[in-house]
């Protein structure tokens, strides 16, 4: 099936989701829904979460910023949402957009209503939806933190998991098997293309797969489900991971999930043998691997460790057209 102007639903968080949402806009999306992780416990989000017990707003704010209108007014709003206070006082480090979301959520009594209000103000190209209506915690089993490498230690909290010097083997959510946002489930069912990733693998990508209603919706939707692999391992949670291992870990956490396509930058697997291993790994998910030029290049011609939204957009257009 071909879509001239597809509807996108993008799952993730942080900078990876920002790039994907920018790419979806560049691909001429009819509508975009960002389904965002809600386990952040660091920085401004962590402080607000501890002080007023709300869904952490940081990743939600970044998604709103990615979807703001390209007009002068939209640019002002994007900069406003992303503005971070300096200094050393009580406000230091807080992002203004986080405070706006937190204040509106308290005033309106609902985080989704607050996000929809900001989206209206900013002329948003789509909707930002927390994956769950409640804040979550991530807990990981980590090897390498004990003299005996076979011993697994429990590490709790997104920041702790993302920065552990050990090797993350598996993650889980607290509370376990949380209920998904109804709007998130519906956005997946209504989409033409659903993207998962890129981003911090254990703390921004895999947590979506641990919400049963989300994986059920991913298996039920008629959309093309596309996993976008990271360009490189991340210091901390995926240090030393091969591209193939990213897929194995993904499948380990959602063994019943089926996806259509795994997008991989064509410079990552260096040999034909590595590409074949990737294809075999993708078979666990029922997926085909697409190798594309996806990496952003700096002005000096040096490759950056960041997806290029325009290159991602070109890949999305081909997938929408069935190519």
SETIKOL-269765 format. One line per 4 residues: number of its first residue (from 1); their letters; for each residue x, y, z of N, C-alpha, C, O. Coordinates in steps of 0.1 Angstrom, whole numbers. Example, Ala and Ser with C-alpha at 12.3 -4.5 7.8 and 13.67 -1.06 7.14 Angstrom:
1> as> 132,-57,78,123,-45,78,132,-33,78,142,-33,85 ~ 128,-22,71,137,-11,71,129,0,79,134,11,80 $
This chain:
1> xxxx> 8,-12,0,0,0,0,9,12,0,19,13,7 ~ 5,22,-8,13,35,-9,5,46,-3,-7,47,-4 ~ 13,55,4,7,67,11,14,79,5,26,81,7 ~ 6,88,-1,12,101,-5,16,110,6,27,116,6 $
5> xxxx> 8,111,16,11,119,28,7,110,40,-4,111,46 ~ 17,102,45,14,93,55,12,99,69,17,110,71 ~ 5,92,77,3,96,91,14,88,99,15,76,98 ~ 22,95,107,33,89,115,29,89,130,23,98,135 $
9> xxxx> 33,78,136,34,77,151,48,73,154,53,62,150 ~ 55,81,162,69,79,165,71,77,180,68,85,188 ~ 77,65,183,80,61,197,94,64,200,103,60,193 ~ 97,69,212,110,72,216,111,82,227,102,84,235 $
13> xxxx> 123,89,227,125,100,237,138,107,234,146,102,227 ~ 139,119,240,152,126,239,155,131,225,147,133,216 ~ 169,131,222,174,137,210,170,128,198,168,132,187 ~ 170,114,200,167,105,189,153,108,184,151,108,172 $
17> xxxx> 143,109,193,129,112,189,128,126,182,121,127,172 ~ 136,135,187,136,149,181,140,147,166,133,153,157 ~ 150,140,163,155,138,149,144,131,141,142,134,129 ~ 138,121,146,128,113,139,116,122,136,110,121,125 $
21> xxxx> 111,130,146,100,139,143,103,149,133,94,152,124 ~ 115,154,133,119,164,123,119,157,109,115,163,99 ~ 123,145,108,123,137,96,109,134,91,107,136,79 ~ 100,131,100,86,128,96,80,141,90,73,140,80 $
25> xxxx> 83,152,96,78,165,90,84,167,76,76,171,67 ~ 97,165,75,103,167,61,98,157,51,99,159,39 ~ 93,145,56,87,135,47,73,139,42,67,131,35 ~ 68,150,47,54,155,43,43,148,50,33,145,44 $
29> xxxx> 45,144,62,35,137,70,22,145,70,22,157,72 ~ 11,138,69,-2,143,70,-5,147,85,-11,158,88 ~ 0,139,94,-2,141,108,9,133,116,13,123,111 ~ 13,138,127,24,131,135,19,130,150,14,140,155 $
33> xxxx> 21,118,155,19,116,170,33,112,175,39,102,170 ~ 37,118,186,49,114,193,45,107,206,39,113,214 ~ 49,94,207,46,87,219,59,86,227,68,80,222 ~ 59,92,239,71,95,245,73,88,258,64,86,266 $
37> xxxx> 85,83,261,89,76,273,87,86,285,88,98,284 ~ 84,80,297,81,88,309,88,83,321,82,82,332 ~ 101,79,319,109,73,330,120,82,334,128,78,343 ~ 122,94,328,133,103,331,133,107,346,123,111,351 $
41> xxxx> 144,105,352,145,109,366,157,119,369,162,120,381 ~ 163,125,359,175,133,360,172,147,356,161,151,350 ~ 181,156,360,180,170,356,167,177,360,162,174,371 ~ 163,186,352,151,194,355,139,185,357,131,187,366 $
45> xxxx> 137,175,348,126,166,349,126,159,362,115,157,368 ~ 137,154,366,138,146,379,134,155,391,128,150,400 ~ 139,167,390,136,176,401,121,179,402,115,178,413 ~ 115,182,391,100,185,391,93,172,395,83,173,402 $
49> xxxx> 97,161,390,90,148,393,90,146,408,80,141,414 ~ 102,148,415,103,146,429,95,156,437,89,153,448 ~ 94,169,432,88,179,440,73,180,438,66,183,448 ~ 68,176,426,53,178,425,47,165,419,35,165,415 $
53> xxxx> 54,154,418,49,141,414,41,142,401,28,140,401 ~ 48,145,390,41,145,377,49,136,367,60,132,370 ~ 43,134,356,50,127,345,62,136,341,60,148,339 ~ 74,131,340,86,139,337,84,146,324,81,139,314 $
57> xxxx> 86,159,324,82,167,311,93,168,301,90,173,290 ~ 106,165,304,117,168,296,116,163,281,117,170,272 ~ 114,150,280,113,144,267,100,148,260,100,150,247 ~ 89,151,267,77,156,262,80,170,256,75,174,245 $
61> xxxx> 87,178,263,91,192,259,99,191,246,96,199,236 ~ 108,182,245,117,182,233,108,178,221,111,182,210 ~ 99,169,223,90,165,212,81,176,207,80,178,195 ~ 76,184,217,68,196,213,77,206,205,72,212,195 $
65> xxxx> 89,207,209,98,217,202,101,212,188,101,220,179 ~ 102,199,186,104,194,173,93,196,163,94,196,151 ~ 81,197,169,68,197,161,63,212,159,53,214,153 ~ 70,222,165,65,235,164,65,240,150,73,236,141 $
69> xxxx> 56,250,147,55,256,134,68,262,130,75,267,138 ~ 70,262,116,83,268,111,82,283,109,91,289,104 ~ 71,289,113,69,303,112,78,310,122,84,304,130 ~ 78,324,121,86,332,131,80,329,145,88,327,154 $
73> xxxx> 67,329,146,61,326,159,65,312,164,67,311,176 ~ 65,303,155,68,289,159,83,288,164,86,281,173 ~ 92,295,157,106,296,161,108,302,175,116,297,183 ~ 100,312,177,101,318,191,96,308,201,102,307,212 $
77> xxxx> 85,301,198,80,291,208,91,280,210,93,275,221 ~ 97,275,199,107,265,200,118,269,209,123,261,218 ~ 123,281,207,134,286,215,129,288,230,137,286,239 ~ 117,292,232,112,294,245,111,281,252,115,280,264 $
81> xxxx> 105,271,246,104,257,252,118,252,256,119,245,267 ~ 128,254,248,141,248,250,150,257,259,161,253,263 ~ 145,269,262,154,278,270,156,272,284,147,267,291 ~ 169,273,288,172,267,301,179,278,310,188,285,306 $
85> xxxx> 174,279,322,179,289,332,193,286,336,196,275,339 ~ 201,296,337,215,295,342,216,299,356,206,299,364 ~ 228,302,361,230,307,374,231,295,384,234,284,380 ~ 229,298,397,232,288,407,220,288,417,221,281,428 $
89> xxxx> 209,295,414,198,295,423,188,283,421,191,273,415 ~ 176,285,427,166,274,426,162,271,412,158,260,409 ~ 163,281,403,158,279,389,169,273,380,166,269,369 ~ 181,273,385,192,269,376,190,255,371,187,246,378 $
93> xxxx> 192,254,358,191,241,351,177,237,347,175,228,339 ~ 167,244,351,153,241,347,151,246,332,155,257,329 ~ 144,238,324,140,242,311,127,249,312,118,244,319 ~ 125,261,305,113,268,307,101,260,302,90,261,308 $
97> xxxx> 103,252,291,92,244,287,87,234,297,75,231,298 ~ 96,228,305,93,219,315,84,226,326,74,220,330 ~ 87,238,329,79,246,339,65,249,333,55,248,340 ~ 64,252,320,51,255,314,43,243,314,31,244,318 $
101> xxxx> 48,231,310,40,219,310,36,215,324,24,212,327 ~ 45,216,334,42,213,348,31,222,353,22,218,360 ~ 32,235,351,22,245,356,8,242,349,-2,243,356 ~ 8,240,336,-4,238,329,-11,225,334,-23,224,336 $
105> xxxx> -3,214,336,-8,201,341,-14,203,354,-25,197,357 ~ -8,211,363,-14,213,376,-27,222,375,-36,219,382 ~ -26,231,366,-38,240,365,-50,233,358,-61,235,362 ~ -47,225,348,-58,218,341,-61,204,346,-72,198,343 $
109> xxxx> -53,199,355,-55,186,361,-52,174,353,-57,163,356 ~ -45,177,342,-42,165,332,-30,169,324,-30,179,317 ~ -20,160,323,-8,162,315,-11,163,301,-6,171,293 ~ -20,154,296,-23,154,281,-30,167,277,-27,172,267 $
113> xxxx> -39,172,286,-45,185,283,-35,196,282,-36,205,274 ~ -25,195,291,-15,206,291,-6,205,278,-4,215,272 ~ -3,193,274,5,191,261,-3,196,249,2,202,240 ~ -16,193,249,-24,197,238,-26,212,237,-27,218,226 $
117> xxxx> -26,218,249,-27,233,249,-14,239,244,-15,249,236 ~ -3,234,248,10,239,243,11,237,228,16,246,220 ~ 6,225,223,6,222,209,-2,232,201,2,236,190 ~ -13,236,207,-22,246,200,-15,260,199,-15,266,189 $
121> xxxx> -8,264,210,-1,277,210,10,277,200,13,287,194 ~ 17,265,198,29,265,190,26,262,176,36,261,168 ~ 14,260,172,11,256,158,17,242,155,22,240,144 ~ 16,233,164,23,220,163,18,212,150,7,213,146 $
125> xxxx> 28,205,145,25,196,133,19,183,138,16,174,130 ~ 17,181,151,12,169,156,9,169,170,8,180,176 ~ 8,158,176,4,157,190,15,149,198,21,140,193 ~ 18,153,210,27,147,219,19,139,230,11,145,237 $
129> xxxx> 22,126,232,15,118,240,24,110,250,32,102,244 ~ 23,111,263,31,102,271,26,87,269,15,85,268 ~ 36,78,269,33,64,266,24,59,277,15,50,274 ~ 25,64,289,17,60,301,12,73,308,20,83,308 $
133> xxxx> 1,72,314,-4,84,321,2,86,335,-1,96,342 ~ 12,78,339,18,79,351,33,78,349,38,72,340 ~ 41,84,358,56,83,357,60,69,360,54,62,368 ~ 71,64,353,76,51,355,90,51,360,97,61,358 $
137> xxxx> 95,40,365,109,38,369,115,27,361,108,17,358 ~ 128,28,357,135,17,350,144,11,360,151,17,368 ~ 144,-3,360,154,-10,368,161,-20,359,155,-26,350 ~ 174,-21,360,182,-30,351,190,-40,359,194,-38,370 $
141> xxxx> 192,-52,353,201,-62,357,215,-59,351,215,-59,338 ~ 225,-56,358,238,-52,353,249,-61,358,250,-64,369 ~ 257,-65,348,269,-74,351,281,-65,351,281,-54,346 ~ 292,-70,358,304,-62,358,306,-52,370,315,-45,370 $
145> xxxx> 296,-52,379,297,-43,390,302,-51,403,304,-45,413 ~ 305,-63,401,310,-72,412,323,-79,407,326,-80,395 ~ 331,-83,417,343,-90,413,340,-102,405,348,-106,396 ~ 329,-109,407,325,-120,399,317,-115,388,306,-110,390 $
149> xxxx> 321,-116,375,314,-111,364,301,-118,361,292,-113,354 ~ 298,-129,368,286,-136,366,275,-131,375,263,-134,372 ~ 278,-123,384,268,-117,394,262,-105,387,268,-96,382 ~ 248,-105,388,240,-94,383,236,-85,395,231,-90,405 $
153> xxxx> 238,-72,393,233,-63,403,222,-55,398,221,-52,386 ~ 213,-51,406,201,-43,402,205,-28,403,210,-23,413 ~ 202,-21,392,204,-6,391,191,0,388,184,-4,378 ~ 187,10,396,174,16,394,175,31,390,183,38,396 $
157> xxxx> 167,35,381,166,49,376,172,51,362,182,45,359 ~ 166,59,354,170,61,340,184,66,340,192,61,332 ~ 188,76,348,201,82,348,211,71,352,222,70,345 ~ 208,63,362,217,53,367,220,42,357,231,38,355 $
161> xxxx> 209,38,350,210,28,339,218,33,327,227,26,322 ~ 215,46,324,222,51,312,237,54,314,245,54,305 ~ 241,55,327,255,59,330,263,47,337,274,50,341 ~ 257,36,338,263,25,346,276,21,339,277,20,327 $
165> xxxx> 287,18,347,299,13,341,299,-2,338,308,-7,332 ~ 288,-8,343,286,-22,340,279,-25,327,277,-16,319 ~ 276,-37,324,269,-42,312,255,-45,315,252,-54,322 ~ 246,-37,309,231,-39,311,227,-52,303,230,-53,292 $
169> xxxx> 221,-61,311,216,-73,305,201,-73,302,197,-78,292 ~ 194,-66,310,179,-66,309,173,-55,317,179,-51,327 ~ 162,-49,312,156,-39,320,141,-42,322,135,-51,315 ~ 135,-36,332,121,-38,335,115,-25,340,123,-16,344 $
173> xxxx> 102,-24,341,96,-12,346,90,-14,359,85,-25,363 ~ 89,-3,367,82,-2,379,72,10,378,76,21,376 ~ 59,7,380,53,-6,382,54,-15,369,55,-10,358 ~ 54,-28,371,54,-37,360,41,-37,353,31,-35,358 $
177> xxxx> 42,-40,340,31,-41,331,21,-29,333,9,-31,335 ~ 26,-17,331,17,-5,334,7,-4,322,9,-8,311 ~ -4,3,326,-14,6,316,-9,17,306,-3,27,311 ~ -11,16,294,-7,26,284,-18,37,283,-29,35,287 $
181> xxxx> -13,48,278,-23,59,275,-32,54,264,-27,49,254 ~ -45,56,265,-54,52,255,-51,60,242,-52,54,231 ~ -47,72,243,-43,80,231,-31,74,224,-30,75,211 ~ -21,69,231,-10,63,225,-13,51,218,-8,49,206 $
185> xxxx> -22,42,223,-26,30,216,-33,34,204,-31,28,193 ~ -42,43,204,-50,47,193,-41,53,182,-44,51,170 ~ -31,61,186,-22,67,176,-15,56,168,-12,58,156 ~ -11,45,175,-4,34,168,-14,27,159,-10,24,147 $
189> xxxx> -26,25,163,-36,18,154,-40,26,142,-43,21,132 ~ -39,40,144,-44,49,133,-33,52,123,-36,58,113 ~ -20,49,126,-9,54,118,-8,46,105,-12,35,103 ~ -1,52,95,4,45,83,18,40,85,22,29,80 $
193> xxxx> 26,48,93,40,44,96,42,46,111,39,57,116 ~ 47,36,118,51,37,132,66,35,132,72,25,127 ~ 73,44,139,88,43,141,91,41,155,84,46,164 ~ 102,33,157,107,30,171,121,33,171,129,27,163 $
197> xxxx> 126,43,179,140,46,180,143,57,169,134,61,162 ~ 155,61,168,167,57,176,167,64,190,157,71,193 ~ 177,61,198,178,67,211,185,58,221,189,47,217 ~ 185,62,233,192,54,244,184,41,244,172,40,248 $
201> xxxx> 191,30,241,184,17,238,176,12,250,164,8,249 ~ 182,12,262,176,6,273,167,16,281,158,12,288 ~ 169,29,279,161,38,287,152,47,279,143,53,285 ~ 152,47,266,143,55,258,135,46,248,124,49,244 $
205> xxxx> 141,35,243,135,27,232,128,15,238,116,13,237 ~ 135,6,245,129,-6,250,118,-4,260,109,-13,260 ~ 118,6,269,107,8,278,93,8,271,84,3,278 ~ 92,13,259,79,12,252,74,-2,250,63,-5,251 $
209> xxxx> 84,-12,248,81,-25,246,76,-33,258,71,-44,257 ~ 78,-27,270,75,-33,283,61,-29,287,57,-32,298 ~ 54,-21,279,40,-17,282,31,-26,273,30,-24,261 ~ 24,-36,279,18,-47,271,8,-41,261,8,-46,249 $
213> xxxx> 0,-31,264,-9,-26,254,-2,-19,242,-8,-18,231 ~ 10,-14,244,18,-9,233,22,-20,223,21,-18,211 ~ 28,-31,229,32,-41,220,20,-48,213,21,-52,201 ~ 9,-49,220,-3,-54,214,-8,-45,202,-11,-50,191 $
217> xxxx> -7,-32,204,-11,-23,193,-2,-24,182,-6,-23,170 ~ 11,-25,185,21,-26,174,19,-39,165,21,-39,153 ~ 14,-50,172,11,-62,164,-2,-61,157,-4,-68,147 ~ -11,-53,162,-24,-52,156,-25,-41,145,-34,-43,136 $
221> xxxx> -17,-31,145,-18,-20,135,-15,-25,121,-8,-34,119 ~ -22,-18,112,-19,-20,98,-7,-12,93,-3,-13,81 ~ -2,-4,101,9,5,98,22,-3,95,23,-15,100 ~ 31,3,87,44,-3,86,52,1,99,53,13,102 $
225> xxxx> 57,-9,106,64,-7,118,79,-7,115,85,-17,111 ~ 86,4,118,100,6,114,108,8,127,106,17,134 ~ 119,0,128,128,2,139,141,9,133,146,5,123 ~ 145,20,139,156,28,135,168,25,144,167,29,156 $
229> xxxx> 178,18,140,189,15,149,198,27,151,200,36,142 ~ 205,27,162,215,37,166,227,36,157,229,26,151 ~ 234,47,155,246,48,147,258,41,154,267,37,147 ~ 258,41,167,269,36,174,265,32,188,254,36,193 $
233> xxxx> 272,23,195,269,20,209,271,33,217,278,42,214 ~ 263,34,229,264,45,237,273,42,250,272,31,255 ~ 281,51,254,289,50,266,279,47,277,268,53,279 ~ 282,37,285,273,33,296,264,21,292,270,10,291 $
237> xxxx> 252,23,289,242,12,288,245,3,276,241,-9,277 ~ 250,7,265,252,-2,254,267,-3,249,270,-6,238 ~ 276,1,258,290,1,255,295,-13,250,292,-23,256 ~ 301,-13,238,306,-25,232,296,-33,225,299,-44,219 $
241> xxxx> 284,-28,224,273,-36,216,276,-35,201,280,-24,196 ~ 274,-46,194,274,-46,180,260,-42,175,250,-42,183 ~ 258,-38,163,245,-35,157,236,-47,158,224,-46,162 ~ 242,-59,156,234,-72,157,229,-74,171,217,-78,173 $
245> xxxx> 237,-70,181,233,-72,195,221,-63,199,213,-67,207 ~ 221,-51,193,210,-42,195,197,-49,192,187,-48,199 ~ 197,-56,180,185,-63,176,181,-74,185,170,-76,188 ~ 191,-82,189,189,-93,198,183,-89,211,173,-95,216 $
249> xxxx> 188,-78,217,183,-73,229,168,-68,228,160,-70,236 ~ 166,-61,217,152,-56,213,143,-68,213,132,-67,219 ~ 146,-79,206,138,-90,205,136,-98,218,126,-103,221 ~ 147,-98,226,146,-104,239,136,-98,248,129,-105,256 $
253> xxxx> 134,-85,247,125,-78,256,110,-78,250,101,-76,258 ~ 109,-81,238,95,-82,232,95,-94,222,94,-92,210 ~ 96,-106,227,97,-118,218,85,-120,209,87,-127,199 ~ 74,-115,213,62,-118,204,60,-106,194,51,-107,186 $
257> xxxx> 68,-96,195,66,-84,186,70,-87,172,81,-94,170 ~ 63,-82,162,67,-84,148,68,-70,142,59,-61,144 ~ 79,-67,135,80,-54,129,83,-57,114,86,-68,110 ~ 82,-46,106,83,-48,91,98,-45,87,103,-52,78 $
261> xxxx> 104,-34,92,116,-30,86,125,-25,97,121,-19,107 ~ 138,-28,96,149,-22,105,158,-14,96,164,-19,87 ~ 158,-1,99,167,8,92,180,9,98,182,12,110 ~ 191,7,90,205,7,95,213,16,86,212,15,74 $
265> xxxx> 221,24,92,230,32,84,240,23,76,245,14,82 ~ 242,26,64,250,17,56,265,17,58,272,9,53 ~ 270,26,67,284,26,71,286,18,84,298,15,87 ~ 275,13,91,277,7,104,282,-8,102,292,-11,108 $
269> xxxx> 275,-17,94,281,-30,92,292,-30,82,289,-27,70 ~ 304,-32,86,316,-30,77,317,-41,67,323,-38,56 ~ 313,-53,69,315,-64,60,302,-70,56,291,-69,62 ~ 302,-78,45,291,-85,40,286,-95,50,274,-98,52 $
273> xxxx> 296,-101,57,292,-111,67,284,-105,79,275,-111,84 ~ 288,-93,83,281,-86,93,267,-82,89,257,-83,97 ~ 265,-79,76,252,-76,71,243,-89,71,231,-88,74 ~ 249,-100,68,241,-112,68,237,-116,83,226,-121,85 $
277> xxxx> 246,-113,92,243,-116,106,231,-107,111,222,-111,118 ~ 231,-94,106,220,-85,109,207,-90,103,197,-90,110 ~ 207,-95,91,195,-100,85,190,-112,93,178,-113,95 ~ 199,-121,97,194,-133,105,188,-128,118,178,-133,123 $
281> xxxx> 195,-118,125,189,-113,137,176,-107,135,167,-108,144 ~ 174,-100,124,161,-93,121,150,-103,119,138,-100,122 ~ 153,-115,115,143,-126,113,136,-129,126,124,-134,126 ~ 142,-127,138,135,-129,150,123,-121,152,113,-124,158 $
285> xxxx> 123,-109,145,112,-100,146,104,-100,133,94,-92,132 ~ 107,-109,124,99,-110,111,102,-98,102,94,-95,94 ~ 114,-91,104,117,-79,97,127,-81,86,135,-90,86 ~ 126,-71,77,137,-70,67,146,-58,71,142,-49,77 $
289> xxxx> 159,-59,67,168,-49,70,170,-40,58,173,-45,47 ~ 169,-27,60,172,-17,49,185,-10,53,185,-3,63 ~ 195,-10,44,207,-3,46,206,10,38,205,10,26 ~ 207,22,45,206,35,39,217,44,44,222,42,55 $
293> xxxx> 220,54,37,228,65,42,219,74,51,210,81,46 ~ 222,73,64,214,80,74,221,90,83,215,98,90 ~ 235,90,82,243,98,91,244,112,86,246,115,74 ~ 243,121,96,245,135,93,260,138,91,268,133,99 $
297> xxxx> 263,147,82,277,151,80,279,166,84,270,174,81 ~ 290,169,91,293,182,95,297,191,83,300,186,72 ~ 298,204,86,302,213,75,316,210,70,320,213,59 ~ 324,204,79,338,201,75,339,187,68,350,182,65 $
301> xxxx> 327,181,66,327,168,59,329,156,68,330,145,63 ~ 330,158,81,333,148,90,319,142,95,310,150,98 ~ 318,129,95,305,122,99,302,125,113,311,124,122 ~ 290,128,116,285,131,130,278,118,135,273,110,127 $
305> xxxx> 277,117,148,270,106,154,255,110,157,250,110,168 ~ 249,113,145,235,118,146,228,115,133,234,117,122 ~ 216,111,133,208,109,121,205,122,114,201,132,121 ~ 206,122,101,203,133,93,188,133,90,183,123,84 $
309> xxxx> 180,143,95,166,142,92,162,141,78,152,135,75 ~ 169,148,69,165,147,55,168,133,49,160,129,40 ~ 179,127,53,181,113,48,171,104,54,166,95,47 ~ 167,105,67,157,97,72,144,99,65,136,90,62 $
313> xxxx> 141,112,62,129,115,55,128,108,41,117,103,37 ~ 139,108,34,139,101,21,136,86,23,129,80,15 ~ 142,80,34,139,66,36,124,64,40,118,54,35 ~ 118,73,47,104,72,51,96,73,38,86,66,37 $
317> xxxx> 99,82,29,91,84,17,91,71,9,81,67,3 ~ 103,65,8,104,52,0,95,41,7,88,34,0 ~ 96,41,20,87,31,27,73,34,25,65,24,24 ~ 69,46,25,55,50,24,50,46,10,38,43,8 $
321> xxx> 59,47,0,56,43,-14,58,28,-17,56,24,-28 ~ 61,21,-7,63,7,-9,76,3,-15,76,-9,-21 ~ 86,11,-15,98,8,-22,108,3,-12,120,0,-16 $
